[in-house]
Amino acid sequence: MSYRLPPLNALRAFEAAARHLSFKNAATELSVTPTAISHQIKSLESFLDVALFHRLTRALELTPQGEAMLHKVREGLACFVAAVENARQHVAAGRLIVVLPPSFATRWLVPRLRRFAEAEPTLNLHIIRSLGTVDGDLAASSAFDPMDLRPEDSRVVIRYGTGCYPGFQVDRMFGADYIAVCSPKLLTSEPPLRRPADMLHQVLLHDDATTSGQSGLSWEEWFRLAGVTGADSSAGPHFSDSGLVYVAALDGLGVALASKPLIATALAQGRLVSPFQIVVGQHYAYYLVVPEAIVSRPSVVAFRNWLLQESSTEEPVRPD
């Protein structure tokens, strides 16, 4: 049976441009120029004799024909990928690379990895910490950028953000309500820390890795919820890494806003305390983000099943 089909590169360009609604972002993903993407789309439209995009001044929109075609093209590309994966099943298993936020790696994942290693002793796991896994960070796209991977390698991302990542399989793990925490010695030091208003006299520790306008996390919000006025919510030292904020809080430098799931162990051991029951709710959460082309790989399936089982015991975030 013969098929009259457009070039595969044109279909790939269309799928990427339709997913991003941007020739520029599609070009970055496929490592070509925006002009090349534009030419591929034009050749595809000429082949089909139909317009696939409305080209607006500063945006792209799919035409009804483009919208209808997108779903079938995605299915077709997924079938191609599955066929290639089946053809090379004889290749030795590669690395499972997990890219994730530094604080999540240190305080949540690594303490649990022994159980995963016992369940999957032959899996070649590589952990990479990256601030680019936090939505709103200047390097927020880096976790999805191409890496020097062998064909048999698999890379997944644990991301802190909104969960809106087109083209990927996304599983919500748990939310991240934030509370004020500090060393126990601050409770009785001078000035004492007994009422929310006492926070006016404390050093505020700022985590610039997760504090952004998009996440809504800030000391200003904490003081608003506490009903305390007159606070300089921007005062105090700022840190680019959540791990540094954690160490500073342990050492008694000041009070930090910390994600409840990530400091649960320190609270249980008494190394940190939460003096007030004031919670800054978040619309951000932790998500496992997997490229659709590798979701069925055994190493990815094993890690996903284990990770979702481990995270299912965490207290879910309350609605905003």
Secondary structure, DSSP 8 states (H G I E B T S, - for coil): -------HHHHHHHHHHHHHT-HHHHHHHHTS-HHHHHHHHHHHHHHHTS--EEE-SS-EEE-HHHHHHHHHHHHHHHHHHHHHHHHTTTS---EEEEEE-HHHIIIIIGGGHHHHHHH-TT-EEEEEE-GGGBTTSTTTTGGGS-----TT-EEEEEEEE-S--TTEEEEEEEE--EEEEB-GGGGTSSS---SGGGGGGS-EEEETTT--TTT---HHHHHHHHT--S--TT-S-EESSHHHHHHHHHTTS-EEEEEGGGSHHHHHTTSSB--S---B--S-EEEEEEEGGGTTSHHHHHHHHHHHHHHTTS------
